[in-house]
């Protein structure tokens, strides 16, 4: 390979982000999430810049379009939720890992209401969010469900999308006279998942 080709390849390769720059971006994304939580995803970029202590130009240098910032911020929160599932699966028993992750997911959905608005906005600029949400969380939830099913903690046949959508729906604001306790509703849903559960060993014997 010629030196010219090597030079061209090096120029086209993405440059690694410095640690301090990565920290600055992470801080900016956390600030954006806090602003979205209090003011909605339509909050002005100026408000985010002021609370992050940076100029608007800094935000647009990293995120040329406003939608880029929205997507990056919400995807970072989806990543954190997925990573929590992997950690719980590695450190807790099957049933406990699933329950702890669902509790984490409830917190995620109820705290980051901007996510639901973005996922269902129909805005072409945000169309990457629903797919990213499912691609990151599906395999994590599948692993938690498979392990809990094998241990006899929940019934067979529960699909990742069913859990994600059901819990999300239970946590969404409802037109009720009194505010509902999302965790209580989710607890009742989990009781339903336990109905008819049997460990894999007992299923094999019965066959």
Secondary structure by P-SEA (a helix, b strand, c coil): ccaaaaaaaaaaccccccaaaaaaaaaaaaaaaaaaaaccccccaaaaaaaacccaaaaaaacccaaaaaaaaaaaaaaaaaaaaaaaaacccaaaaaaaaaaaaaaaaaaaaaaaaaaacccccccaaaaaaaaacaaaaaaaaaaaaaaccccccccaaaaaaaaaaaaccccccccccaaaaaaaaaaaaacccccaaaaaaac
